[in-house]
């Protein structure tokens, strides 16, 4: 697919910022619009080196604001929709924002898109969590959806909305369902960066339940490779699982982190389990493999690189842990979007 300009939503988040970096390497001349609300989970330092890039335009705004979408949509050939509330614990405490962002926000983007025939593709970033837990085997793309948390339920709603706008209105939608991502620039509220940064400071590593929960861990750059492939070769109207065959128990990850850092396993402290905590996620990603993709990074290799990144970027995560917000851009390139 020939794409000259693209809209990324949530581009200052973890996966979004990694994807923008990846995209710039793959397509040096593509024009990138990054629409981000700049919530607590965003960090403009993730793309600080893009400030002088004339083909990168940051627009501070909300996907629920139709007026911003109507300005941006005529300028782009494709959309990659990352923007979402993503932390399960927060969804249990305050689910309303998840419903509004995931469900209404995605609806607003799709509904607005009905009026813009120039957009060739809407790549919706879903999650493997929409399937719920599975004791044995792996979920296929046509498996029943059975979300367990307000977060995964809201992502399920967005996923199915995206499909419905393909089926009912003929919008060019593709759905990606990646497994748990990890790597550089991930917010420290998430499991792996929280444990790495706590261990670096000799603080306790709070592990839910007995640490028996299993996730399939996908290195973020491998995920970016898969998403880029879907832009090029994905079939409109289809959903694609993206996994890595790196199924690891949380307790094993905690031990790997402390061992990599030369810390004592006594730092690991078992705490009360999360409500509705799924035991195991696993997806069958044969479908995207047939397009020519497979993960390159083993979990042990990726984890070591991730630990090293957090060791070398203490200034980045200490600011996040202190709740500091970097000075936002003084210039939002408003002239570019009017």
C-alpha positions as CSV (number, residue, x, y, z in Angstrom):
1,X,0.0,0.0,0.0
2,X,1.4,3.4,-1.0
3,X,1.2,5.7,2.1
4,X,2.6,9.2,2.0
5,X,1.1,10.5,5.2
6,X,-0.2,8.8,8.3
7,X,-2.0,9.6,11.5
8,X,-0.8,7.9,14.7
9,X,-3.0,8.3,17.7
10,X,-1.4,8.0,21.2
11,X,2.1,8.5,19.6
12,X,3.7,9.6,22.9
13,X,2.8,6.4,24.6
14,X,4.9,3.2,24.9
15,X,4.1,1.3,21.7
16,X,3.1,4.4,19.7
17,X,6.4,6.2,20.2
18,X,8.3,3.0,19.3
19,X,6.2,2.6,16.2
20,X,6.8,6.2,15.1
21,X,10.6,5.6,15.5
22,X,10.3,2.4,13.5
23,X,8.2,4.0,10.8
24,X,10.6,6.8,10.3
25,X,13.4,4.3,9.7
26,X,11.3,2.3,7.3
27,X,9.8,5.3,5.4
28,X,12.2,8.3,5.9
29,X,10.0,10.6,3.8
30,X,6.5,9.8,5.2
31,X,4.6,12.6,6.9
32,X,3.6,11.6,10.4
33,X,0.9,13.3,12.4
34,X,0.9,12.3,16.1
35,X,-2.4,13.0,17.8
36,X,-2.0,12.7,21.6
37,X,-4.0,14.0,24.5
38,X,-0.9,14.0,26.7
39,X,-2.3,12.1,29.7
40,X,-0.1,10.9,32.5
41,X,0.9,7.9,30.4
42,X,2.3,10.0,27.6
43,X,5.8,11.4,27.6
44,X,7.0,13.9,25.1
45,X,10.6,12.9,25.9
46,X,9.9,9.6,24.1
47,X,10.2,11.5,20.8
48,X,12.2,14.5,21.8
49,X,14.7,14.0,18.9
50,X,11.8,14.4,16.5
51,X,11.3,18.1,17.3
52,X,13.3,19.3,14.3
53,X,11.8,16.8,11.9
54,X,9.8,18.8,9.4
55,X,7.7,15.8,8.4
56,X,6.6,15.1,12.0
57,X,3.7,17.1,13.3
58,X,2.5,16.8,16.9
59,X,-1.1,17.7,17.5
60,X,-2.2,17.9,21.1
61,X,-5.8,16.7,21.2
62,X,-8.4,14.1,22.1
63,X,-9.8,11.4,19.8
64,X,-13.2,12.2,21.2
65,X,-13.0,15.7,19.6
66,X,-14.5,15.4,16.2
67,X,-13.3,18.9,15.1
68,X,-9.7,17.9,15.3
69,X,-10.3,14.7,13.4
70,X,-12.0,16.6,10.6
71,X,-8.9,18.8,10.3
72,X,-6.5,15.9,10.2
73,X,-8.3,13.3,8.2
74,X,-8.0,15.1,4.8
75,X,-4.3,15.2,5.2
76,X,-3.6,11.5,5.7
77,X,-3.7,8.2,3.7
78,X,-3.8,5.9,6.8
79,X,-4.5,5.8,10.5
80,X,-2.8,3.6,13.2
81,X,-5.0,3.9,16.3
82,X,-3.0,3.2,19.5
83,X,-4.7,5.8,21.8
84,X,-6.2,4.1,24.8
85,X,-6.3,3.8,28.5
86,X,-4.3,0.6,29.1
87,X,-3.6,-0.1,32.8
88,X,-5.8,-2.8,34.1
89,X,-5.5,-1.8,37.8
90,X,-6.7,1.7,36.9
91,X,-9.7,0.3,35.0
92,X,-10.8,-1.6,38.1
93,X,-10.7,1.6,40.2
94,X,-12.2,4.0,37.6
95,X,-13.6,2.2,34.6
96,X,-15.5,5.2,33.2
97,X,-12.5,6.8,31.4
98,X,-11.7,3.5,29.8
99,X,-15.2,3.2,28.3
100,X,-15.1,6.8,27.1
101,X,-11.6,6.6,25.5
102,X,-11.7,3.1,24.1
103,X,-15.3,2.8,23.1
104,X,-16.6,6.3,22.4
105,X,-13.2,7.6,21.2
106,X,-12.9,4.7,18.7
107,X,-16.5,5.2,17.6
108,X,-15.8,8.9,17.1
109,X,-12.8,8.2,14.9
110,X,-14.7,5.6,12.8
111,X,-17.8,7.7,12.5
112,X,-15.8,10.7,11.3
113,X,-13.9,8.5,8.9
114,X,-17.1,7.7,7.0
115,X,-16.8,11.2,5.3
116,X,-13.2,10.8,4.2
117,X,-12.7,8.4,1.2
118,X,-9.0,9.4,1.0
119,X,-8.1,7.2,4.0
120,X,-7.0,3.8,2.7
121,X,-6.6,2.0,6.0
122,X,-7.6,2.2,9.6
123,X,-5.3,-0.1,11.6
124,X,-6.9,-0.7,15.0
125,X,-4.6,-1.8,17.8
126,X,-6.5,-4.2,20.0
127,X,-5.1,-6.7,22.5
128,X,-5.0,-10.4,23.2
129,X,-6.7,-9.7,26.5
130,X,-10.1,-9.5,24.8
131,X,-10.1,-13.3,24.6
132,X,-9.8,-13.7,28.4
133,X,-7.9,-16.6,30.0
134,X,-7.2,-20.0,28.5
135,X,-6.0,-23.0,30.4
136,X,-4.6,-25.0,27.5
137,X,-4.0,-24.3,23.8
138,X,-4.2,-20.9,22.2
139,X,-6.9,-18.5,20.9
140,X,-7.4,-18.1,17.2
141,X,-8.8,-14.9,15.7
142,X,-12.3,-16.5,15.5
143,X,-12.3,-17.7,19.1
144,X,-15.1,-16.3,21.4
145,X,-14.2,-13.1,23.2
146,X,-14.5,-13.2,26.9
147,X,-12.9,-10.2,28.6
148,X,-12.4,-10.2,32.4
149,X,-11.6,-6.6,33.3
150,X,-13.1,-3.2,32.5
151,X,-10.0,-2.5,30.5
152,X,-10.3,-5.7,28.3
153,X,-14.0,-5.2,28.0
154,X,-13.6,-1.7,26.7
155,X,-10.9,-2.9,24.3
156,X,-13.4,-5.6,23.1
157,X,-16.0,-3.0,22.5
158,X,-13.6,-0.9,20.4
159,X,-12.4,-4.0,18.5
160,X,-15.9,-5.0,17.6
161,X,-16.9,-1.4,16.7
162,X,-14.0,-1.3,14.3
163,X,-15.1,-4.5,12.6
164,X,-18.7,-3.3,12.5
165,X,-17.7,-0.2,10.6
166,X,-16.0,-2.5,8.0
167,X,-18.9,-4.8,7.8
168,X,-21.7,-2.2,7.8
169,X,-20.1,0.9,6.2
170,X,-17.3,-0.7,4.2
171,X,-14.5,1.2,6.0
172,X,-11.0,-0.2,5.3
173,X,-10.3,-1.6,8.8
174,X,-7.7,-4.1,9.9
175,X,-7.5,-5.2,13.6
176,X,-4.2,-6.2,15.3
177,X,-4.3,-8.2,18.6
178,X,-0.8,-8.2,20.1
179,X,0.2,-10.0,23.2
180,X,1.9,-8.3,26.2
181,X,4.6,-5.9,24.9
182,X,7.7,-4.9,26.8
183,X,10.8,-2.9,26.0
184,X,12.1,0.8,26.1
185,X,9.9,3.7,27.0
186,X,7.2,1.7,28.8
187,X,5.5,3.5,31.7
188,X,6.8,2.4,35.1
189,X,3.3,1.4,36.3
190,X,3.6,-1.7,34.1
191,X,4.9,-5.0,35.5
192,X,8.3,-5.3,33.9
193,X,9.5,-1.7,34.1
194,X,8.1,-1.4,37.7
195,X,10.1,-4.4,38.8
196,X,13.2,-3.3,37.0
197,X,13.2,0.2,38.4
198,X,12.2,-0.9,41.9
199,X,15.0,-3.5,41.9
200,X,17.5,-0.8,40.8
201,X,16.4,1.2,43.9
202,X,16.4,-1.9,46.1
203,X,12.7,-1.5,46.7
204,X,10.2,-4.3,47.0
205,X,8.8,-6.0,43.9
206,X,5.0,-6.5,44.6
207,X,4.0,-9.7,42.9
208,X,0.3,-10.5,42.6
209,X,-1.0,-13.7,44.2
210,X,1.6,-16.5,43.9
211,X,3.1,-15.2,40.6
212,X,1.6,-18.1,38.6
213,X,0.0,-15.9,35.9
214,X,1.3,-16.5,32.4
215,X,1.7,-14.0,29.6
216,X,3.2,-14.3,26.1
217,X,5.8,-11.5,26.0
218,X,6.4,-9.7,22.8
219,X,9.3,-7.3,22.3
220,X,7.9,-4.0,21.2
221,X,10.1,-3.7,18.1
222,X,8.9,-7.2,16.9
223,X,5.4,-5.9,17.4
224,X,6.2,-2.8,15.3
225,X,7.5,-5.1,12.6
226,X,4.2,-6.9,12.6
227,X,2.1,-3.8,12.5
228,X,4.2,-2.4,9.6
229,X,3.6,-5.6,7.7
230,X,-0.1,-5.3,8.2
231,X,0.0,-1.8,6.7
232,X,1.7,-3.3,3.7
233,X,0.0,-6.8,3.3
234,X,-2.8,-7.1,5.8
235,X,-6.3,-8.0,4.4
236,X,-9.0,-5.4,4.9
237,X,-11.7,-6.7,7.3
238,X,-9.4,-9.2,9.0
239,X,-8.1,-9.5,12.6
240,X,-4.5,-10.7,13.2
241,X,-3.1,-12.2,16.5
242,X,0.5,-11.2,17.2
243,X,2.3,-13.4,19.6
244,X,5.8,-14.5,20.4
245,X,5.7,-18.0,22.0
246,X,7.4,-16.4,25.1
247,X,5.0,-17.7,27.7
248,X,6.5,-17.0,31.1
249,X,5.1,-17.0,34.6
250,X,5.3,-13.7,36.5
251,X,7.4,-15.2,39.3
252,X,9.9,-16.4,36.8
253,X,10.2,-12.9,35.3
254,X,10.6,-11.4,38.7
255,X,13.5,-13.8,39.4
256,X,15.1,-13.1,36.1
257,X,15.1,-9.4,36.7
258,X,16.7,-9.6,40.1
259,X,19.3,-12.1,38.8
260,X,20.2,-9.8,35.9
261,X,20.7,-6.9,38.3
262,X,22.6,-9.0,40.8
263,X,19.9,-8.4,43.5
264,X,18.5,-10.7,46.1
265,X,15.3,-12.6,45.5
266,X,14.1,-11.4,48.9
267,X,13.0,-8.2,47.2
268,X,10.1,-10.1,45.7
269,X,7.0,-9.7,48.0
270,X,3.8,-11.5,47.3
271,X,0.7,-9.3,47.6
272,X,-3.1,-9.7,47.4
273,X,-4.1,-10.8,43.9
274,X,-5.7,-8.4,41.4
275,X,-9.5,-8.7,41.1
276,X,-10.5,-10.8,38.1
277,X,-6.9,-11.6,37.3
278,X,-6.6,-13.9,34.2
279,X,-4.3,-16.8,34.7
280,X,-3.0,-17.4,31.2
281,X,-3.0,-15.6,27.8
282,X,-2.0,-17.4,24.6
283,X,-2.7,-16.6,21.0
284,X,-2.2,-18.6,17.8
285,X,-0.4,-16.2,15.4
286,X,-0.3,-18.6,12.4
287,X,-2.3,-16.1,10.3
288,X,0.2,-13.3,10.4
289,X,3.1,-15.8,10.1
290,X,1.7,-16.7,6.7
291,X,2.2,-13.0,5.7
292,X,5.9,-13.4,6.4
293,X,6.3,-12.2,10.0
294,X,7.8,-13.9,13.0
295,X,9.4,-12.4,16.2
296,X,13.1,-12.1,16.2
297,X,13.9,-11.4,19.9
298,X,14.0,-14.2,22.4
299,X,12.5,-13.2,25.8
300,X,15.8,-13.6,27.7
301,X,17.6,-11.4,25.1
302,X,14.8,-8.8,25.1
303,X,14.6,-8.7,28.9
304,X,18.3,-8.1,29.3
305,X,18.2,-5.3,26.7
306,X,15.2,-3.8,28.5
307,X,16.9,-3.9,31.9
308,X,19.9,-2.3,30.3
309,X,17.8,0.5,28.8
310,X,16.2,1.3,32.2
311,X,19.7,1.3,33.8
312,X,20.9,3.8,31.3
313,X,17.8,6.0,31.3
314,X,17.3,6.6,35.0
315,X,16.7,10.3,34.3
316,X,13.7,9.2,32.2
317,X,11.9,7.0,34.7
318,X,12.8,8.9,37.8
319,X,10.8,11.9,36.4
320,X,7.9,9.6,35.7
321,X,8.0,8.0,39.2
322,X,8.0,11.5,40.8
323,X,5.0,12.5,38.8
324,X,6.9,15.2,37.0
325,X,5.6,16.3,33.6
326,X,8.1,17.6,31.1
327,X,7.4,21.1,29.6
328,X,5.1,20.6,26.8
329,X,5.9,21.9,23.4
330,X,5.5,25.7,23.2
331,X,4.6,25.3,19.6
332,X,1.9,22.8,18.5
333,X,2.3,23.3,14.8
334,X,-1.2,24.8,14.6
335,X,-0.5,26.3,11.3
336,X,0.0,22.9,9.9
337,X,-3.5,21.6,10.8
338,X,-5.7,24.6,10.0
